[in-house]
Amino acid sequence: MSKNYIIRPATMEDEENIFKLSRFVADNYTRSYLGDQIIDWYIDSGNCDEDIRKGIKISTLLLLLSIK
Protein backbone atom coordinates (compact mmCIF):
# COMPACT_ATOMS: atom_id res chain seq x y z
CA MET A 1 0.00 0.00 0.00
CA SER A 2 1.18 3.47 -0.81
CA LYS A 3 2.13 5.97 1.87
CA ASN A 4 0.64 8.72 -0.31
CA TYR A 5 -2.95 7.58 -0.59
CA ILE A 6 -5.69 5.34 0.78
CA ILE A 7 -8.50 3.77 -1.20
CA ARG A 8 -11.58 2.87 0.84
CA PRO A 9 -15.36 2.70 0.65
CA ALA A 10 -17.18 5.95 1.36
CA THR A 11 -19.18 6.09 4.59
CA MET A 12 -21.91 8.33 5.88
CA GLU A 13 -19.21 10.15 7.86
CA ASP A 14 -17.82 11.35 4.52
CA GLU A 15 -21.18 12.72 3.42
CA GLU A 16 -20.70 16.41 4.26
CA ASN A 17 -17.28 16.62 2.57
CA ILE A 18 -18.61 14.88 -0.53
CA PHE A 19 -21.58 17.29 -0.56
CA LYS A 20 -19.17 20.24 -0.47
CA LEU A 21 -17.12 18.79 -3.32
CA SER A 22 -20.14 18.04 -5.49
CA ARG A 23 -21.58 21.53 -4.94
CA PHE A 24 -18.21 23.04 -5.83
CA VAL A 25 -17.97 21.01 -9.04
CA ALA A 26 -21.54 21.85 -10.07
CA ASP A 27 -21.04 25.51 -9.23
CA ASN A 28 -17.68 25.96 -10.94
CA TYR A 29 -17.56 23.51 -13.83
CA THR A 30 -21.07 23.04 -15.20
CA ARG A 31 -22.44 26.58 -15.38
CA SER A 32 -20.85 27.20 -18.77
CA TYR A 33 -23.01 24.60 -20.48
CA LEU A 34 -26.04 24.22 -18.17
CA GLY A 35 -26.50 27.86 -17.22
CA ASP A 36 -26.83 29.74 -13.95
CA GLN A 37 -30.54 29.16 -13.42
CA ILE A 38 -30.30 25.36 -13.64
CA ILE A 39 -27.20 25.11 -11.44
CA ASP A 40 -28.61 27.48 -8.81
CA TRP A 41 -31.82 25.42 -8.69
CA TYR A 42 -29.91 22.11 -8.53
CA ILE A 43 -27.78 23.20 -5.57
CA ASP A 44 -30.40 25.28 -3.71
CA SER A 45 -33.18 22.68 -4.05
CA GLY A 46 -31.13 19.98 -2.30
CA ASN A 47 -31.18 17.75 -5.37
CA CYS A 48 -27.40 17.89 -5.63
CA ASP A 49 -27.05 16.55 -2.07
CA GLU A 50 -29.78 13.96 -2.62
CA ASP A 51 -28.04 12.61 -5.72
CA ILE A 52 -24.84 12.16 -3.70
CA ARG A 53 -26.72 10.60 -0.78
CA LYS A 54 -28.22 8.00 -3.14
CA GLY A 55 -24.80 6.91 -4.38
CA ILE A 56 -22.62 7.18 -1.31
CA LYS A 57 -23.13 3.55 -0.27
CA ILE A 58 -21.66 2.33 -3.57
CA SER A 59 -18.84 4.91 -3.75
CA THR A 60 -15.12 4.49 -3.26
CA LEU A 61 -12.80 7.26 -2.13
CA LEU A 62 -9.21 7.95 -3.07
CA LEU A 63 -7.73 9.95 -0.20
CA LEU A 64 -4.43 11.71 -0.86
CA LEU A 65 -2.27 11.80 2.25
CA SER A 66 0.55 13.92 0.87
CA ILE A 67 1.49 15.48 -2.41
CA LYS A 68 5.15 15.85 -3.31
N, C-alpha and C positions, 0 to 999 in steps of 0.2 A: 504494500500500500504506500502511496505517495505521502510525503510529509507536507505537500503543498495543497492537497485537497482531500475532501471526503465526499463520497457518493452515498446517499442514504434516502430511504423513503421519506416523503414529506409527512408531517404530522399536523394535527390541529394547532399545536403550539407555534407552528410556522405561519399560520394563517394571516396574521396582521402584516407581517413583512412581505408576504406574497401579494396581499392586497395592495400595499404601497407600490410595489414593483409593477404590478399590472396596471394600476392607475397612471403611473408615470409613463409607461410605454404607450398606453392609449392616448394620454394627453400630449405627448411629445412626438410620437412617430406615426400616428394615424390621421391626424387632423388634415394633413395636406391632401389626402384622397377621400376622406369621409366627410370632412367639413366640421366646423365648430359646433353647429347645432346638434348633430348626431353624437359627437363625442361628449359634449356637455351633458346631454340627456343620459347617455350610457353610464357615465361615472356618477352623476348626481342621483339617478334613479335607484342605484344599488345593484343594477344588473351586472355591472363589471364584477363586483364582489361576489354576487351569486354564481356567476359563471366559474369563478375560481373555486368557490366553496364546493361546487358540484364535482370538480376534478381533482381536488386535493388528495383524496384517498388513493388515487391511482397515479400520483405524481412522484417523481424522483428528483432530488436536489443534488446539485453539484456545488459544494461549499468550498470556496477558495480560502485557504488558511493564510497564505502569504504570496505576494507577487514580487518577483525579483527582476 
